[in-house]
Amino acid sequence: MSEGSFDKGNFQPPLHHSGSHMEASTNTYSAGSIQVLKGLEAVRKRPGMYIGSTGIDGLHHLVYEVVDNSIDEAMAGYCTDIQVYLDRNEEGREVCTVEDNGRGIPVEMHPTENKSSLEIALTQLHAGGKFDKNSYKVSGGLHGVGVSCVNALSDWMEVVVYRDGGIFKQVYSKGLPQTQVLQTGDSDRSGTIVSFSPDYSIIEQNSFSYDTLVNRFRELSFLNKGITITVADRREQEIREKTFHAEGGLSQFVSYLNEFKHVLNDPPISVEGDRDNVKVEIALQYNDKYDEKVLSYVNNINTREGGTHLTGFRTGLSRVINVQLQKNIKLLKKYEEKLELSDISEGLTAIISVKIPEPQFEGQTKMKLGNSAVSGIVYSMVYEKLGNYFDEFPAITEKVLEKIISAALGRVAARKAREQIRKKSEGGGLPGKLADCSEKDPSKCEVFIVEGDSAGGSAKQGRDRKFQAILPLWGKMLNVEKAQEFRVLGNDKLQPVISTLGAGIT
């Protein structure tokens, strides 16, 4: 039964009797009915609350939670290399290993819990350095419960820590320690190695997707420039391995997304800044296509529903473009109205990434940022730095503005085409070149579309005037399969076809 749902199967309706005596229900609700879930029992009882699902997404979420710890070390400046391995153990079960060169999870005795700090971090919810501002200023883990959740949902887990000149190890099963924290040797390196095999009595999927992990780790390398992430699939005889390292950060990310497109500004425009503990990184580039690709992130989390950071970006970009248009007399003569967001977004590829100490998300899914102050910070940075860029590179500015004006003119033309189609449906005239037929039943009519007057004349002579109409057209037709709707409706070659068919707009 999902959280908040009503289990009709277990509901016992009250028994009604004609007499005054009522039999006591065997399903009593008393103090003994109150369950106290200790340690990681809550995670095993309701895994969906912590990893979203127990399907393939939940399986991969286990990997991401461990990697998030290493990424947090990287964002804090202590980790540069992360390695992820997929293997099979002797029993044929899949094992994931995540290794980093960070500081290593602390292993000394906790000052108040009388246990090793490592064991506390792995066996207690809401225990970790992410709640201490001195340890991590920014964190992208799942509410600070990440690695302990993985432990709870693993049939087997082993953690090896390199720290303070030693090598320390502890083994767990289903969230419970199987050994003490043992020092197994000496070493002058630092880092953490976490290996785990999911508990498939809870997790419904039993095979990691190499391609899915590759896509996520490529994304993480772009979002954290300078870090190296390697993922290797060693489950089969033929090993698959990829290494990601993006010194270019978000600019490299945008270039990757636009790899097979003709771009208007190369390299991408970068906007970076740090204000009031909010770190802002933005990269954007225009291409000659019609669709937009805008991705937003908070602490490496993809905010698919946007939020205040995306609002600040769009508002700042819109104002900058409108200000630049006012400076361009030539283009201003072509289009004097205020641009709309759809005009400015056509052909835009952009990545917005903010890193903040205490993000506030709307809902439980972390899909939309709610921190109100972030909008103003992003807006001011975009308006200032993007404005300076456009002033410094007028040739690029001209290309971008021409692209945007073209989109605006197409939108206006589409509006006029819609009006024309509506007038046609209300009894307006047909195209002047159309040689119409006399039949009024559309199901019995044919329309021959021919190229030019010459072909049109021959077709008219050979047609049956009762049910065959001839429509001559000139020039190259627009490929409507790849064109946006407003371009189709605004195309002068297609408008006669639209008017002739009279099918309207859906």
C-alpha positions as CSV (number, residue, x, y, z in Angstrom):
1,M,0.0,0.0,0.0
2,S,1.5,3.3,-1.0
3,E,1.9,6.2,1.5
4,G,-1.4,8.0,2.1
5,S,-3.5,5.4,0.4
6,F,-6.5,3.6,1.9
7,D,-6.3,-0.1,2.2
8,K,-9.8,-1.3,1.6
9,G,-8.7,-4.9,2.0
10,N,-7.8,-4.5,5.7
11,F,-10.7,-2.3,6.6
12,Q,-13.2,-4.0,9.0
13,P,-16.6,-2.2,9.0
14,P,-18.4,-1.9,12.3
15,L,-20.9,-4.7,13.1
16,H,-24.4,-3.5,13.6
17,H,-26.7,-5.4,16.0
18,S,-30.3,-5.0,17.0
19,G,-29.4,-5.5,20.6
20,S,-27.4,-3.2,22.9
21,H,-24.4,-5.5,23.1
22,M,-21.7,-5.2,20.5
23,E,-19.0,-7.8,20.0
24,A,-15.4,-6.5,20.5
25,S,-13.4,-6.3,17.3
26,T,-10.4,-8.7,17.1
27,N,-8.4,-6.0,15.2
28,T,-7.8,-3.7,18.2
29,Y,-5.9,-0.4,17.8
30,S,-3.8,0.1,21.0
31,A,-0.4,1.1,22.1
32,G,1.0,-2.2,20.8
33,S,-0.2,-1.2,17.3
34,I,2.3,1.7,17.1
35,Q,5.4,0.4,15.3
36,V,8.8,1.9,15.9
37,L,11.1,1.4,13.0
38,K,14.7,1.5,14.3
39,G,17.9,2.3,12.4
40,L,17.4,1.6,8.7
41,E,14.2,-0.5,9.1
42,A,12.2,2.4,7.7
43,V,14.2,2.3,4.4
44,R,13.6,-1.4,4.0
45,K,10.0,-1.1,4.9
46,R,9.2,1.9,2.5
47,P,12.1,2.1,0.0
48,G,10.1,4.2,-2.4
49,M,10.2,7.1,0.0
50,Y,14.0,7.2,-0.2
51,I,15.0,6.1,-3.7
52,G,11.8,6.8,-5.6
53,S,11.0,3.3,-6.8
54,T,12.2,-0.3,-6.6
55,G,12.5,-0.7,-10.3
56,I,15.3,0.1,-12.7
57,D,15.4,3.8,-11.7
58,G,15.7,2.8,-8.1
59,L,18.5,0.4,-8.9
60,H,20.5,3.2,-10.6
61,H,19.6,5.6,-7.8
62,L,21.7,3.4,-5.4
63,V,24.7,4.0,-7.6
64,Y,24.0,7.7,-7.9
65,E,23.8,8.1,-4.1
66,V,27.2,6.7,-3.6
67,V,28.7,8.7,-6.4
68,D,27.0,11.8,-5.0
69,N,29.2,11.5,-1.9
70,S,32.3,11.6,-4.1
71,I,30.9,14.5,-6.1
72,D,30.3,16.4,-2.8
73,E,34.0,15.9,-2.0
74,A,34.9,17.2,-5.4
75,M,32.7,20.3,-5.0
76,A,34.4,20.9,-1.7
77,G,37.8,20.8,-3.4
78,Y,39.1,17.5,-2.1
79,C,38.4,15.0,-4.8
80,T,39.6,14.9,-8.5
81,D,39.0,11.2,-9.5
82,I,36.0,8.9,-9.3
83,Q,35.9,5.4,-10.6
84,V,32.8,3.2,-11.0
85,Y,33.0,-0.5,-11.7
86,L,30.4,-3.1,-12.5
87,D,31.3,-6.7,-11.7
88,R,29.9,-10.1,-10.8
89,N,30.8,-11.9,-7.6
90,E,31.4,-15.7,-7.3
91,E,27.6,-16.3,-7.0
92,G,27.0,-14.4,-10.2
93,R,25.3,-11.4,-8.5
94,E,26.1,-8.0,-9.8
95,V,28.4,-5.8,-7.7
96,C,28.9,-2.0,-8.1
97,T,32.1,-0.4,-6.7
98,V,32.6,3.4,-6.4
99,E,36.1,4.6,-5.6
100,D,37.4,8.2,-5.1
101,N,40.5,10.0,-3.9
102,G,38.7,12.3,-1.5
103,R,39.4,12.7,2.2
104,G,37.9,9.4,3.2
105,I,34.9,8.9,5.6
106,P,36.0,9.6,9.2
107,V,36.6,6.4,11.1
108,E,37.4,7.6,14.6
109,M,35.0,7.2,17.5
110,H,32.1,9.7,17.4
111,P,32.2,12.1,20.4
112,T,28.7,11.3,21.6
113,E,27.5,8.0,20.0
114,N,30.3,5.8,21.3
115,K,30.6,4.2,17.8
116,S,32.9,4.7,14.8
117,S,31.9,7.6,12.7
118,L,32.0,5.3,9.7
119,E,29.4,3.0,11.2
120,I,27.2,5.9,12.1
121,A,27.3,7.3,8.6
122,L,26.4,3.9,7.1
123,T,23.7,2.8,9.6
124,Q,21.8,5.9,10.7
125,L,19.5,8.2,8.7
126,H,20.4,11.9,8.6
127,A,23.9,11.2,9.8
128,G,26.7,12.7,7.8
129,G,28.9,15.7,7.0
130,K,26.3,17.2,4.8
131,F,24.5,18.6,7.9
132,D,27.7,20.4,9.0
133,K,28.3,23.6,7.1
134,N,32.0,23.4,8.0
135,S,32.3,20.0,6.2
136,Y,30.3,20.7,3.0
137,K,29.0,24.1,1.9
138,V,27.1,22.5,-1.0
139,S,25.7,19.0,-1.3
140,G,23.6,17.2,-3.9
141,G,22.8,14.0,-2.0
142,L,19.2,12.9,-1.3
143,H,18.4,14.7,2.0
144,G,21.7,13.5,3.5
145,V,20.5,9.9,3.8
146,G,22.2,8.6,0.6
147,V,24.9,6.1,1.5
148,S,22.9,4.7,4.5
149,C,20.0,4.0,2.2
150,V,22.2,2.1,-0.2
151,N,23.5,0.1,2.8
152,A,19.9,-0.7,3.9
153,L,18.9,-1.9,0.4
154,S,22.1,-4.0,-0.2
155,D,22.4,-7.7,0.5
156,W,26.1,-7.0,1.0
157,M,28.2,-3.9,1.3
158,E,31.9,-3.4,2.0
159,V,33.4,0.0,2.8
160,V,37.2,0.6,2.6
161,V,38.6,3.9,3.9
162,Y,42.1,5.3,3.3
163,R,42.6,8.0,5.9
164,D,45.0,9.2,8.6
165,G,47.8,6.9,7.4
166,G,45.7,3.7,7.6
167,I,43.4,1.4,5.7
168,F,40.1,0.7,7.5
169,K,37.3,-1.7,6.5
170,Q,33.8,-2.7,7.6
171,V,31.3,-5.1,6.1
172,Y,27.5,-4.8,6.2
173,S,24.5,-6.9,5.2
174,K,21.0,-5.4,4.8
175,G,22.0,-2.3,6.7
176,L,23.5,-4.2,9.7
177,P,27.3,-4.3,10.5
178,Q,28.8,-7.8,10.1
179,T,32.2,-6.7,11.5
180,Q,33.8,-4.0,13.5
181,V,35.7,-1.2,11.8
182,L,39.1,-2.9,11.4
183,Q,42.4,-1.4,10.4
184,T,43.8,-3.8,7.7
185,G,47.0,-1.9,6.8
186,D,48.9,1.3,6.4
187,S,48.7,3.8,3.5
188,D,49.6,7.4,2.8
189,R,46.8,7.9,0.3
190,S,43.2,9.1,1.1
191,G,39.9,8.1,-0.3
192,T,36.9,5.8,0.0
193,I,35.9,2.6,-1.8
194,V,32.2,1.5,-1.5
195,S,31.2,-1.9,-3.0
196,F,27.6,-3.2,-2.8
197,S,25.3,-5.8,-4.2
198,P,21.6,-4.8,-4.1
199,D,19.1,-6.8,-2.1
200,Y,16.9,-8.2,-4.9
201,S,14.2,-9.2,-2.4
202,I,13.4,-5.5,-2.4
203,I,14.9,-4.2,-5.6
204,E,13.0,-5.6,-8.5
205,Q,15.6,-5.1,-11.2
206,N,18.8,-7.1,-11.0
207,S,21.0,-5.7,-13.8
208,F,22.7,-2.3,-14.0
209,S,22.4,-0.4,-17.4
210,Y,25.9,0.6,-18.5
211,D,24.5,3.1,-21.0
212,T,22.3,4.8,-18.4
213,L,25.2,5.2,-16.0
214,V,27.5,6.5,-18.8
215,N,25.0,9.2,-19.6
216,R,24.7,10.4,-16.0
217,F,28.4,10.4,-15.4
218,R,29.1,12.3,-18.6
219,E,26.6,14.9,-17.4
220,L,28.3,15.1,-14.0
221,S,31.7,15.6,-15.6
222,F,30.3,18.6,-17.5
223,L,28.7,20.0,-14.4
224,N,31.9,19.7,-12.3
225,K,34.7,20.8,-14.6
226,G,38.1,19.3,-13.9
227,I,37.0,16.1,-12.3
228,T,37.7,12.8,-13.9
229,I,35.0,10.1,-13.9
230,T,35.6,6.6,-15.2
231,V,32.9,3.9,-15.6
232,A,33.9,0.3,-16.5
233,D,31.6,-2.6,-17.1
234,R,33.5,-5.8,-16.3
235,R,30.5,-8.2,-16.0
236,E,31.3,-9.8,-19.4
237,Q,34.5,-11.0,-21.0
238,E,34.6,-7.9,-23.2
239,I,35.2,-5.0,-20.9
240,R,33.5,-1.7,-21.8
241,E,35.0,1.5,-20.3
242,K,34.6,5.3,-20.7
243,T,36.4,8.1,-19.0
244,F,35.0,11.7,-18.8
245,H,36.9,14.8,-18.1
246,A,35.6,18.2,-19.1
247,E,37.9,21.2,-18.5
248,G,35.5,23.3,-20.5
249,G,32.6,22.6,-18.1
250,L,29.2,23.9,-19.2
251,S,30.6,25.4,-22.4
252,Q,31.8,21.9,-23.4
253,F,28.4,20.6,-22.4
254,V,26.6,23.0,-24.8
255,S,29.1,22.2,-27.6
256,Y,28.4,18.5,-27.1
257,L,24.6,19.0,-27.4
258,N,25.2,21.1,-30.6
259,E,27.8,18.8,-32.0
260,F,25.9,18.2,-35.3
261,K,24.3,21.6,-35.7
262,H,25.4,24.8,-37.4
263,V,26.0,27.3,-34.6
264,L,25.8,31.1,-34.7
265,N,28.3,31.8,-31.8
266,D,31.3,29.7,-31.3
267,P,32.5,29.1,-28.6
268,P,29.4,29.2,-26.4
269,I,28.8,32.3,-24.3
270,S,29.8,31.8,-20.6
271,V,28.3,33.6,-17.6
272,E,29.9,32.8,-14.2
273,G,29.7,34.5,-10.8
274,D,29.4,34.0,-7.1
275,R,27.1,36.2,-5.0
276,D,25.6,35.7,-1.5
277,N,26.9,32.1,-1.4
278,V,25.1,31.3,-4.7
279,K,27.5,30.1,-7.4
280,V,26.1,30.6,-10.9
281,E,27.4,28.9,-14.1
282,I,25.6,29.4,-17.4
283,A,26.6,28.5,-21.0
284,L,24.5,29.3,-24.1
285,Q,24.7,29.0,-27.8
286,Y,22.4,29.7,-30.7
287,N,22.0,27.3,-33.7
288,D,20.1,27.5,-37.0
289,K,17.4,25.0,-35.9
290,Y,14.0,25.9,-34.6
291,D,13.8,24.0,-31.3
292,E,15.3,25.0,-28.0
293,K,17.3,22.9,-25.5
294,V,17.5,24.4,-22.0
295,L,18.6,22.4,-19.0
296,S,18.8,23.6,-15.4
297,Y,20.6,22.1,-12.4
298,V,20.9,22.8,-8.7
299,N,23.8,21.2,-6.9
300,N,24.1,18.8,-9.9
301,I,20.4,17.8,-9.6
302,N,18.5,18.1,-12.9
303,T,15.5,20.4,-12.1
304,R,13.3,19.2,-14.9
305,E,10.5,21.5,-13.8
306,G,12.8,24.6,-13.7
307,G,12.4,27.0,-10.8
308,T,13.7,30.4,-9.8
309,H,17.1,30.0,-11.4
310,L,15.5,29.3,-14.8
311,T,13.1,32.2,-14.3
312,G,16.0,34.5,-13.6
313,F,17.9,33.3,-16.7
314,R,14.9,33.7,-19.1
315,T,14.0,37.2,-17.7
316,G,17.6,38.4,-17.9
317,L,18.1,37.0,-21.5
318,S,14.8,38.5,-22.7
319,R,15.7,42.0,-21.4
320,V,19.3,41.9,-22.8
321,I,18.0,40.9,-26.3
322,N,15.3,43.6,-26.3
323,V,17.9,46.2,-25.2
324,Q,20.3,45.1,-28.0
325,L,17.5,45.3,-30.6
326,Q,16.9,48.9,-29.7
327,K,20.5,49.6,-30.6
328,N,20.2,48.0,-34.0
329,I,18.3,50.5,-36.3
330,K,18.4,48.3,-39.3
331,L,16.7,45.3,-37.6
332,L,14.4,47.6,-35.6
333,K,12.9,48.7,-38.9
334,K,12.1,45.1,-39.8
335,Y,10.4,44.5,-36.4
336,E,9.4,47.2,-34.1
337,E,7.2,45.3,-31.6
338,K,8.5,43.8,-28.3
339,L,9.9,40.3,-28.8
340,E,8.3,37.3,-27.2
341,L,10.1,34.6,-25.3
342,S,9.4,32.1,-28.0
343,D,11.2,34.3,-30.5
344,I,14.3,34.5,-28.2
345,S,14.3,30.8,-27.4
346,E,14.3,29.5,-31.0
347,G,17.5,27.7,-31.7
348,L,18.8,28.3,-28.2
349,T,20.9,25.7,-26.3
350,A,21.6,26.7,-22.7
351,I,22.7,25.1,-19.5
352,I,22.0,26.8,-16.1
353,S,23.7,25.4,-13.1
354,V,23.6,27.0,-9.6
355,K,25.2,25.6,-6.4
356,I,23.7,26.8,-3.1
357,P,24.1,25.7,0.5
358,E,20.4,25.1,1.3
359,P,18.3,24.6,-1.7
360,Q,14.5,24.7,-1.2
361,F,12.6,22.4,-3.6
362,E,8.9,22.5,-4.3
363,G,7.6,19.0,-3.6
364,Q,9.5,15.9,-2.8
365,T,11.0,15.2,-6.2
366,K,13.7,17.9,-6.3
367,M,12.4,18.9,-9.7
368,K,11.8,22.6,-9.1
369,L,13.9,25.1,-7.2
370,G,11.9,27.4,-4.9
371,N,14.6,29.8,-3.4
372,S,13.2,33.2,-4.3
373,A,16.5,35.1,-3.9
374,V,18.2,33.0,-6.7
375,S,16.0,34.5,-9.4
376,G,17.3,38.0,-8.8
377,I,20.9,36.9,-8.5
378,V,20.8,34.9,-11.8
379,Y,18.9,37.7,-13.6
380,S,21.4,40.4,-12.6
381,M,24.4,38.3,-13.7
382,V,22.8,37.4,-17.0
383,Y,21.8,41.0,-17.8
384,E,25.2,42.4,-16.9
385,K,27.6,39.8,-18.3
386,L,25.6,38.9,-21.4
387,G,25.1,42.5,-22.2
388,N,28.8,43.1,-22.0
389,Y,29.4,40.2,-24.3
390,F,27.0,41.4,-26.9
391,D,28.5,44.9,-26.8
392,E,32.0,43.4,-27.2
393,F,31.2,41.1,-30.1
394,P,28.8,43.1,-32.4
395,A,29.1,40.6,-35.3
396,I,27.8,37.7,-33.2
397,T,25.1,40.0,-31.8
398,E,24.0,40.8,-35.3
399,K,23.7,37.0,-36.2
400,V,21.7,36.2,-33.0
401,L,19.4,39.2,-33.5
402,E,18.7,38.3,-37.1
403,K,17.8,34.8,-36.0
404,I,15.5,36.1,-33.4
405,I,13.8,38.7,-35.7
406,S,13.3,35.9,-38.3
407,A,11.5,33.9,-35.7
408,A,9.4,36.9,-34.7
409,L,8.4,37.7,-38.3
410,G,7.5,34.0,-38.8
411,R,5.3,34.1,-35.7
412,V,3.5,37.2,-37.1
413,A,3.1,35.6,-40.5
414,A,1.7,32.5,-38.8
415,R,-0.8,34.7,-37.0
416,K,-1.9,36.3,-40.2
417,A,-2.1,32.9,-41.9
418,R,-4.4,31.7,-39.1
419,E,-6.6,34.7,-39.6
420,Q,-6.7,34.0,-43.3
421,I,-7.6,30.4,-42.8
422,R,-10.4,31.4,-40.4
423,K,-11.7,33.9,-42.9
424,K,-11.6,31.1,-45.5
425,S,-13.6,28.8,-43.3
426,E,-16.1,31.6,-42.8
427,G,-16.7,32.0,-46.5
428,G,-13.6,33.9,-47.7
429,G,-12.2,33.6,-51.3
430,L,-10.0,30.9,-52.8
431,P,-6.5,31.5,-54.2
432,G,-6.6,33.4,-57.6
433,K,-4.6,30.7,-59.4
434,L,-6.9,27.9,-58.4
435,A,-9.0,26.3,-61.2
436,D,-11.9,25.0,-59.0
437,C,-14.3,22.2,-59.7
438,S,-18.1,22.4,-59.5
439,E,-18.7,19.4,-57.2
440,K,-19.5,20.6,-53.6
441,D,-19.0,17.3,-51.9
442,P,-15.3,17.2,-50.8
443,S,-15.2,13.4,-50.6
444,K,-15.8,13.3,-54.4
445,C,-13.2,16.0,-55.3
446,E,-9.6,15.8,-56.4
447,V,-6.9,18.6,-56.3
448,F,-3.9,18.4,-58.7
449,I,-1.0,20.5,-57.5
450,V,1.3,21.3,-60.4
451,E,4.4,23.4,-60.9
452,G,3.8,26.7,-62.7
453,D,1.3,28.1,-65.3
454,S,2.6,25.9,-68.1
455,A,1.8,22.6,-66.4
456,G,-1.4,24.2,-65.0
457,G,-2.6,25.0,-68.5
458,S,-2.1,21.5,-69.7
459,A,-3.8,20.0,-66.7
460,K,-6.8,22.3,-67.0
461,Q,-7.3,21.1,-70.6
462,G,-7.3,17.4,-69.6
463,R,-9.3,17.5,-66.4
464,D,-12.9,16.8,-65.6
465,R,-14.2,20.2,-64.4
466,K,-16.9,18.5,-62.4
467,F,-14.7,17.0,-59.7
468,Q,-11.0,17.8,-60.6
469,A,-9.4,21.1,-59.5
470,I,-5.9,22.4,-60.5
471,L,-3.6,24.5,-58.2
472,P,-0.4,25.8,-59.8
473,L,2.5,26.6,-57.4
474,W,6.0,28.0,-58.0
475,G,9.4,27.7,-56.3
476,K,10.8,25.3,-53.7
477,M,8.4,24.0,-51.1
478,L,9.1,24.0,-47.4
479,N,9.9,20.7,-45.7
480,V,7.0,20.8,-43.2
481,E,8.2,17.6,-41.4
482,K,11.1,19.5,-39.7
483,A,9.6,23.0,-39.7
484,Q,7.8,24.7,-36.8
485,E,4.0,25.3,-37.1
486,F,4.3,29.1,-37.5
487,R,6.8,28.7,-40.3
488,V,4.4,26.3,-42.1
489,L,1.5,28.7,-41.7
490,G,3.5,31.7,-42.6
491,N,5.1,30.2,-45.8
492,D,3.8,32.0,-48.9
493,K,4.1,28.8,-51.0
494,L,2.0,26.8,-48.6
495,Q,-0.7,29.4,-47.9
496,P,-2.5,28.7,-51.2
497,V,-2.6,25.0,-50.4
498,I,-4.0,25.7,-46.9
499,S,-6.7,27.9,-48.3
500,T,-7.6,25.5,-51.1
501,L,-8.0,22.5,-48.9
502,G,-9.8,24.5,-46.2
503,A,-9.1,21.8,-43.6
504,G,-8.5,24.4,-40.8
505,I,-5.9,24.2,-38.0
506,T,-5.8,21.5,-35.3
